[in-house]
Amino acid sequence: MNDYDRIARVIRYVDAHQAEQPRLSVLAREAGLSVFHFHRLFSTWAGVTPKCFLQWLTFSQARGLLCEGESVLDAALATGLSGPSRLHDLCVRLEAASPGEIKSGGAGWTITAGFGPTLFGEGLAAQSPRGICHLSFLDRGRKAAWDNLKRLWPNARWQRDDAAAQRLLAGIFASTVQADGCMPLTALVKGTEFQLRVWRALLRIPFGHLTTYGQLAAAIGAPSAARAVGSAVGSNKLSCLIPCHRVIRQTGAAGEYRWGAVRKKAMLAWEALAAEPPDLSPNPNSDLIASDQRD
C-alpha cells in the first residue's frame, strides 16, 4: 500500500465516522501504521499535522468561502495564478485539437506515455506532438488505463516511456515554485466550443480556491447552464492540469469527481492547506503537533 492509498483509506474512515471524532491512534491503525509513522506520513505528505488536515475535511473553509457569494469566484478569476510565495500553479496553454486531427485519430503522430507516482496515487501521462493529451490517476490497474488511453487516439503510434512520464509528473506535482514563477505547459484537448469555454474558466481558478457549478456558469456568460457546465467539468481528461476538482456544490460538499470523491477531497484539502498553511507555532492555548502526538 503506497502513501496515497493509506491516506485515502483514512479519509474514507473519517467520512464514515466523523461524528465519533476518531483519535489519532484509531486513524493510525486504519492506515496500518504506528502512531509515530502515521503522524510523520501526514506531516510529510500534507505539510501539516493529521489533526489539522482531517479537520479541514469538514469543509468549513469551503462553506465559509462560499458565504461570500460571487466575490469568491470573481476574486479567483481576477487573481490568476498563485503568487511566487505559495506552491506553484501551472501555466497551462489550452489548445484544441482540430477537426482533422480528431478525424484522423492521431494518424502520423507518435505519442509518448507512461506511468509514475504522484501525491494522489499512480498517474498515467501522455504527450503528443501538440502537447500533453492525457493525465489521469489509476484505480483499475495499468492495463485498463493503457487500453483506455489508446482508444483516445486509435491511429497514433504509441511509445511507452515511464522515465519521461515520471519527469513530467514530478514537475506537475512539484512542491515548490520554479524560478520563473511557473512551469509553462501546452495541453491538447478534444472538446466542443462550450467545453473549451468551461475548461479555460477552470484554468483561471487559482490554487487553493474553490467555486461552484452555478458560479462557473455565470463566469462564462451562461448563468442558466449549470447542468451543462457540470457535464463539461466531468468530461475533462486532464486531471490537475485543468483543475476540475476545484468545483464543488453550492452546499459546500465536494461532490463527484472523475477520479473518485475521496481523491477530490484529498486534493482540495492538500491545496487549501498548502496555499494557506496554518500557524503551528507553539502557544499556551493550542499546540497542534503536541496535541496530535498525545493520545
Secondary structure, 3 states (H helix, E strand, C coil): CCHHHHHHHHHHHHHHHHHHCCCHHHHHHHHCCCHHHHHHHHHHHHCCCHHHHHHHCCCHHHHHHHCCCHHHHHHHHHHCCCCCCCCCCCEEEEEECCHHHHHHCCCCCEEEEEEEEECCEEEEEEEECCEEEEEEECCCCHHHHHHHHHHHCCCCEEEECHHHHHHHHHHHCCCCCCCCCCCEEEEEECCCHHHHHHHHHHHCCCCCCCEEHHHHHHHCCCCCCHHHHHHHHHCCCECCCCCHHHEECCCCCCCCCCCCHHHHHHHHHHHHHHHCCCCCCCCCCCCHHHHHHCC
